[in-house]
């Protein structure tokens, strides 16, 4: 049995860091063996993928 070369469906691009740097803490955490997600300091909502704004309360700069 041969192993697939990718876990992604055909045609779906391989995830890469965003050029604006918003996902840098996520990628740095993976290199350290840590899974990091954002949590809003204002409403305490968890979110993934990385964004500059909270998906729940629309406050800026969710923390990692």
For each residue, the residues with C-beta under 8 A, 3 or more apart:
1:
2:
3:
4: 7
5:
6: 14
7: 4
8: 12 13 14
9: 12
10:
11:
12: 8 9
13: 8 16
14: 6 8
15:
16: 13
17: 21 23 24 27
18: 21 22 23 50
19:
20:
21: 17 18 24
22: 18 50 51 52
23: 17 18 26 27 49 50
24: 17 21 27 28
25: 28 29 36 50 64
26: 23 29 30 36 37 50 64
27: 17 23 24 30 31
28: 24 25 31 32 36
29: 25 26 32 34 35 36 64
30: 26 27 33 34 35
31: 27 28
32: 28 29
33: 30
34: 29 30
35: 29 30
36: 25 26 28 29 64
37: 26 46 47 48 64
38: 46 47 48 50 51 54 62 63 64
39: 44 45 46 47 62 63 64
40: 43 44 45 47 54 56 57 59 62 63
41: 44 59 61 62 63
42: 54 57 59
43: 40 54 56 57 59
44: 39 40 41
45: 39 40 54 55 56 57
46: 37 38 39
47: 37 38 39 40 51 54 55 56 62
48: 37 38
49: 23
50: 18 22 23 25 26 38
51: 22 38 47 54 55 62
52: 22 60 61
53: 58 59 60 62
54: 38 40 42 43 45 47 51 57 58 59 60 62
55: 45 47 51
56: 40 43 45 47
57: 40 42 43 45 54
58: 53 54
59: 40 41 42 43 53 54 62
60: 52 53 54
61: 41 52
62: 38 39 40 41 47 51 53 54 59
63: 38 39 40 41
64: 25 26 29 36 37 38 39
